[in-house]
Amino acid sequence: MPATVIVGTQWGDEGKGKVVDLLAADADVVVRFHGGNNAGHTLVVNGEKTVLNLVPAGVLHPGRICVLGPGVVIDPEVLVGEIEGLRARGYLAEDRWFRISAQAHLIMPYHRAIDRARERLRGAGSIGTTGRGIGPAYEDKMARSGIRVGDLFDEVGFRAALERNVREKNAYLQALLGEAPLAFDAILERYTTYRERLRGFVADTGAELRAALAAGRRVLLEGAQGMMLDVDHGTYPFVTSSTCVSGAAAAGAGLPPRALGAVVGIAKAYTTRVGGGPFPTELTDALGERLRADGDEYGATTGRPRRCGWFDAVVVRQAVELSGVDRIALTKLDVLTGIDPLRICTGYELGGRRIDGPPTTERAWEQVTPRYEEVPGWREPLGGARALDELPLNARRYVERLESLSGAPIRLVSVGAQRDQTIRRGEIL
Ligand code: IMP
């Protein structure tokens, strides 16, 4: 059976974590294929909250194999902390349940320093990155000067690569960014400790994954961020530094494209984004604040308040087309209770004219205005509904309207953070 891909259809934070956790109950392997600890999943299982930044969201199901594929960038300090935190709570009991690609690139302290210094220098025009060194790590990967997980185990090679990199980055940090240099010895010492703590997990994960699929195992490929943060297809330059659409899943996991099957797109019932950049349906008024408060819209990684706004069907429809989404999981419908009327963005206008899809330049993104459709809201709390016909009529109509505007069937509706606060509408895996 081909692997199922799960991607975000907005600007990230769509609630992928909850959906991956649910679907992992019926899967054997869960793989991250891009991004790093810029991502953050908040999972609530039996009333207990777990925040994950790197380990895939299948980890709360003992026995699932969780994988970080070659397309991921890994900050070993964060990863070691996350593994130890999970183990202290009884998860990841066996080493073989967690696999790390030897080909994944390492995030180094100079990547974080460069990320943060550049953001400071950009001032008002900053991207609003997570400051985790993601962009600089991917830059080094593409410049072919990066250091990979597998290199940690070649002591001589690692030392040489680190020396070269620290020399170059320190020159850059000091001369162009006005920062203090980093100490080579301290980095070497620290990364030497990660070597032993990660050794048991490192593997050729692509080969293992291909073998798992050949043996009939069910594989989930868990996307991070969302389509609008994709480096090619998003609101460039206000994007992350990896490819977030489903097309990246094969390469980032080490699989051929024909190994991919269904594509699940996760969409929140309204829209949020964190960081700078265009957001046509943003609500900067009390309603936006209400969505933030009711939806607990604060970054799982950085704690930053998320910007909130109406559901934008232009964005989700584009994600459906670009990622070949053939089923949608709609999250956080319950948060809209009490907002009446609701608005849905059905299209954009640019220079007084209706445009079909999202614009493709930074300037046009700044200038588009949304066209809205107004629909009636509902007052009842939704957290107890377990079937679509248990929802108030207007909530049901809202779901149906989003479905017809998005272009793919909504197969799952989430009405709360708990696993069981979920409405299934047909097959999702
Ligand atoms: P970076 O990925 O840290 O370089 O940040 C680039 C942009 O992507 C910023 O606007 C971040 O807020 C945003 N971003 C990165 N990861 C996530 C995520 O997992 N959820 C939401 N936004 C994210």
Boltz pocket constraint, residues with backbone or C-beta under 6 A from the ligand:
constraints:
  - pocket:
      binder: B
      contacts: [[A, 11], [A, 12], [A, 13], [A, 38], [A, 39], [A, 40], [A, 127], [A, 128], [A, 129], [A, 130], [A, 131], [A, 132], [A, 133], [A, 134], [A, 135], [A, 224], [A, 225], [A, 229], [A, 238], [A, 239], [A, 240], [A, 241], [A, 274], [A, 275], [A, 276]]
      max_distance: 6.0
